[in-house]
Amino acid sequence: MNQIAPSELIINNRGAVYHLNLRPEELANTVITVGDPDRVAEISKHFDQIESKFQHREFITHTGTIGKKRISVVSTGIGPDNIDIVLNELDALKNIDFDTRTIKQQLSILTIIRVGTSGSLQADIPVDSFVSSTHGLGLDNLLNFYRHTNNDEEYHILREFIAHTQLNSTTTNPYIASAGTSVLKHFVEGFHTGITVTAPGFYGPQGRVLRLGLSNPDLVDRFTGFRYGNHRITNFEMETSAIYGLGRLLGHHCLSLNAIVANRVRKEFSKDGAAAVEKLILKTLNILSTI
């Protein structure tokens, strides 16, 4: 089997993968990802035991246990480009032999759950509520650098989305990927469910206007009005589609959970977003500890 060159998979002097600074044994099979590095400690404070803490740049990882469940919490930073780093390195930690630099014959499957914040694109999804994403629809182009295909449902959703929004290659080449159904089924009660749009930025790509005009000024309204069968777009953020797309290609089970801190239709913002995130953390850990 071909060896992966040192320039392609960088392993530091500690024997750890470069960006995450983790060795294979330091990563649990259940991983929670968060954008905000400070949120790692807000989750691990609920662990019964913390076995390790590592940091390199914005990538912080705490691994510990709740009961018999071993969990790693990893901060990704903001945006799909960071997700490209994190998802590939999480997979490498489990599925590449660092000694021989070869892909293992027996592959491992990770459960990866994003716990983040987001803006609602529907009037009936209020601030401080929770969204569990059935699909990630990417405006960021990341997955287009990898070979990927869609199932029939994804293909039709994407086709109708492009027709409805009139997005074309001069702006982006949208892609779509689904949540891991084996994980999603545990996060339905108490959650709104729907399609999450992932943008490559916070201002213009999410329809915000400060001093610069937009090339697609009606884009948010078109997102809100999109329907395909029972599917609609519930929220906007900056990581989900990349997690779903790369996670599925690598064979992992992924889910994105978001506390809604803004409602873009009602023009409202949460009065206590930290409290909403804490409630989502507790709900997520309680469910994870039982599955």
Backbone hydrogen bonds, N-H to C=O, Kabsch-Sander energy under -0.5 kcal/mol:
donor,donor_aa,acceptor,acceptor_aa,energy
4,I,101,R,-2.8
5,A,3,Q,-0.6
8,E,5,A,-1.5
9,L,5,A,-2.0
10,I,8,E,-0.5
11,I,9,L,-0.6
12,N,16,A,-3.1
15,G,12,N,-2.1
17,V,22,L,-2.6
18,Y,10,I,-2.4
21,N,17,V,-1.9
22,L,17,V,-0.6
26,E,23,R,-2.1
27,L,24,P,-1.4
30,T,70,R,-0.6
31,V,29,N,-0.5
31,V,111,T,-3.4
32,I,72,S,-3.0
33,T,31,V,-0.5
33,T,113,I,-2.2
34,V,74,V,-2.2
39,R,36,D,-1.6
40,V,37,P,-1.2
41,A,37,P,-0.5
42,E,38,D,-0.9
43,I,39,R,-1.2
43,I,40,V,-0.7
44,S,40,V,-2.8
45,K,41,A,-1.6
46,H,43,I,-1.9
47,F,44,S,-1.7
48,D,65,T,-2.5
49,Q,65,T,-1.4
51,E,49,Q,-0.6
51,E,63,T,-2.4
52,S,63,T,-1.6
54,F,61,T,-2.5
56,H,59,F,-2.1
59,F,56,H,-2.2
60,I,58,E,-0.9
61,T,54,F,-2.9
62,H,73,V,-2.0
63,T,52,S,-2.1
64,G,71,I,-2.6
65,T,49,Q,-2.4
66,I,69,K,-2.5
69,K,66,I,-2.3
70,R,68,K,-0.6
71,I,64,G,-2.9
72,S,30,T,-2.4
73,V,62,H,-2.8
74,V,32,I,-3.0
75,S,60,I,-2.4
76,T,34,V,-3.0
77,G,34,V,-0.6
77,G,35,G,-1.1
82,N,79,G,-0.5
83,I,79,G,-1.3
84,D,80,P,-2.0
85,I,81,D,-1.1
86,V,82,N,-2.7
87,L,83,I,-2.9
88,N,84,D,-1.3
89,E,85,I,-2.2
90,L,86,V,-2.8
91,D,87,L,-2.2
92,A,88,N,-2.1
93,L,89,E,-2.1
94,K,90,L,-1.0
94,K,91,D,-0.7
95,N,91,D,-2.9
96,I,92,A,-1.8
97,D,102,T,-2.9
98,F,96,I,-0.7
101,R,97,D,-2.3
102,T,97,D,-0.8
104,K,95,N,-2.4
107,L,105,Q,-0.7
110,L,108,S,-0.5
111,T,29,N,-2.5
112,I,110,L,-0.6
112,I,253,H,-2.8
113,I,31,V,-2.9
113,I,111,T,-0.5
114,R,255,L,-2.8
115,V,33,T,-2.6
116,G,114,R,-0.5
116,G,257,L,-2.6
118,S,259,A,-1.9
119,G,236,F,-1.9
120,S,262,A,-3.4
121,L,234,T,-2.8
122,Q,234,T,-0.5
125,I,122,Q,-1.7
128,D,260,I,-4.0
129,S,126,P,-1.5
131,V,258,N,-2.5
132,S,192,H,-3.2
133,S,131,V,-0.5
133,S,256,S,-2.3
134,T,194,G,-2.3
135,H,194,G,-0.9
136,G,177,A,-3.0
137,L,135,H,-0.5
137,L,196,T,-3.1
138,G,136,G,-0.6
138,G,175,Y,-2.3
139,L,198,T,-2.7
144,N,141,N,-1.0
145,F,142,L,-2.0
146,Y,143,L,-1.9
155,Y,151,N,-2.5
156,H,152,D,-2.3
157,I,153,E,-2.4
158,L,154,E,-2.7
159,R,155,Y,-2.4
160,E,156,H,-2.3
161,F,157,I,-2.4
162,I,158,L,-2.5
163,A,159,R,-2.0
164,H,160,E,-2.5
165,T,161,F,-2.7
166,Q,162,I,-1.8
171,T,168,N,-2.1
172,T,168,N,-2.4
175,Y,138,G,-1.6
177,A,136,G,-1.9
179,A,134,T,-2.5
180,G,254,C,-3.3
181,T,179,A,-0.8
183,V,180,G,-1.6
184,L,180,G,-2.8
185,K,181,T,-1.8
186,H,183,V,-1.8
187,F,184,L,-2.0
191,F,188,V,-2.1
192,H,130,F,-2.9
194,G,132,S,-1.1
195,I,232,R,-2.7
196,T,135,H,-2.7
197,V,195,I,-0.5
197,V,235,N,-2.7
198,T,137,L,-2.6
199,A,197,V,-0.6
199,A,237,E,-3.0
206,Q,203,Y,-1.5
207,G,204,G,-2.2
208,R,203,Y,-2.7
210,L,208,R,-0.5
219,L,216,N,-1.9
222,R,218,D,-2.0
223,F,219,L,-2.3
224,T,220,V,-2.5
225,G,221,D,-1.8
226,F,222,R,-0.6
226,F,223,F,-1.1
228,Y,231,H,-2.1
231,H,228,Y,-2.4
233,I,223,F,-0.5
233,I,226,F,-0.6
234,T,195,I,-2.6
234,T,232,R,-0.6
235,N,195,I,-1.2
236,F,119,G,-2.2
237,E,197,V,-2.2
243,I,239,E,-1.9
244,Y,240,T,-2.9
245,G,241,S,-2.8
246,L,242,A,-2.3
247,G,243,I,-2.4
248,R,244,Y,-2.2
249,L,245,G,-2.0
250,L,246,L,-2.1
251,G,247,G,-0.6
251,G,248,R,-0.9
252,H,247,G,-3.0
253,H,110,L,-2.6
254,C,252,H,-0.7
255,L,112,I,-2.1
257,L,114,R,-2.9
258,N,131,V,-2.4
259,A,116,G,-2.7
260,I,129,S,-3.0
260,I,258,N,-0.5
261,V,118,S,-2.4
261,V,259,A,-0.7
262,A,118,S,-1.2
263,N,268,E,-2.9
264,R,120,S,-2.5
264,R,262,A,-0.6
267,K,263,N,-1.3
268,E,263,N,-1.7
270,S,261,V,-3.4
275,A,272,D,-0.5
276,A,272,D,-1.5
277,V,273,G,-2.4
278,E,274,A,-2.2
279,K,275,A,-2.0
280,L,276,A,-2.0
281,I,277,V,-2.7
282,L,278,E,-2.4
283,K,279,K,-2.2
284,T,280,L,-2.6
285,L,281,I,-2.7
286,N,282,L,-2.2
287,I,283,K,-1.9
288,L,284,T,-2.9
289,S,285,L,-2.2
290,T,287,I,-1.5
291,I,287,I,-0.5
291,I,288,L,-1.1
